[in-house]
Amino acid sequence: MAALKARCVLVTGSNRGIGLEMVRQLAAKSNGPERIFATCRDPEGPRAQKLKELAAKHKEVEIIQLDASEPSSIKSAAVRVSEQLKGTGLNLLVNNAATLNVNTLETETAEGMAEVYRTNVIGPFVTSQAFLPLLRKASQESPQKGMSCSKAAIVNVSSEGGSITNVLMWHMVQALSYRCSKAALNMLTKCQSLGYTDDKILCVALHPGWVQTDMGSAAGRTPLTVDQSVGAILNTLAHLSEKENGTFVNWEGNAVPW
């Protein structure tokens, strides 16, 4: 069975939910990454306490300040990570940080829409741009053929709520700006897959499921636990190849319609 063998991983939005659990499970692996950069908006704040406790137990976990809604913060984080890597590359970038509001067609505002887009679309775009040199470096260094998350990859955590075909759970929560932002993130992923083909950087959009997180629970009772979702996601990431480049898949690796 394939295993995820990324030497260096960066996960945004790591202080809670899926991001925190992904860092936890990666750090717990006996053959896990040598370096795990866990980013969050406020590393010194109370909401980062669990992440700090996790980093204290695992020397490979390093907490980096990165606010996905602020390009200057993203660029500063990229400089710091580059300094820490001392000339080596970044194998896997997981753009996980996101925000949600549950406004409807009637109650959403221009300001609310812009705020969600800043984090959910512009954030992954700028983050991918900022870390692209490190991803290219990892791809060039790797002896592996083809594409994989162990070589060099951008994984954009999306949502089936942004699927224009499925519009998951519309009857339960409209979350207009969130849905629109995830549809835009899917297009960004497709564009990245086309733009970075020659660099052999795998780019996928991933629906993690309707998960029991602060964000997921805002829409009602959720069927998937965080550890179940992340365990399946990591298994899926280990099996992705150039066949999935530019696609939209769920936590189990099944295709999700755009």
C-alpha positions, 0 to 999 in steps of 0.5 A: 500500500502506498504511503505518504513520504513527503519530507517537508509539509506545510499546513495552514490553519493548523490551530484547530479542526482539520488542520490541527488533526492533520499536523497531529496525525502526521507527527504521530507517524513513525515514518512521518515528515522530517519537518511540519510547518504548522501555521496559524493567524495568532500563535500566541493566542489562546486558540493556538494552545492545543497546537503549542502543546502538540509542538512541544511533544514533537520536535519536527513540528514548527509553528509559523505565524501566517494570516491567510487574509494578509498577503504580507503575513504570507510572504513573511512566513515564506521567508521564514520557512525558506530560512529554516529549510536552508536550501531544500524544498517543500514537498506538500502545501496544504491550503486549509485555512478558511472562514465561513459565514452562514448568510443567505442571498438576502442577508449577505453583504459586499463586505462579507463576501469580500472578507470570505474571498480574502481568506478562502480564495486570495489566501491560497492563491498568494500562499501558493505563489509565495511557496512556489519556489520551495515547491519547485525546489522539492520537485527538482530534487526528487528522484521520483517520476511523475507527480505525487504528494510525496514529491511536490503538491498543492492541496487546496481544501475545498468543499462539495458545498462549492460544487455547482452540480451538487450544491451540498446541503443548500436546504440546510444552510445557504452560506452564500459567500462560502460556496462561491469562494470554494467554487472559485478555489476549485477554478484556482486549483484547475489553473494551478494544475495547468500552470505548474504541469512542467514543474511536476507539481501536483494540484488538487482540490479536496473535499474533506467531508462534512466534519465535526469541526467548529466550522462544520458544526455551524451547519448542523449535526455532522456525520464525520469525526475529524480524526476519521476525515483526516485519516482518510485524507492522508491515505488519499494523498498517498495515492494521488498521482498525475492522473488526479492533477487538476481534479476535485476529489473527496476525503476518500479519493472519489471524484466530486463533480465541479 
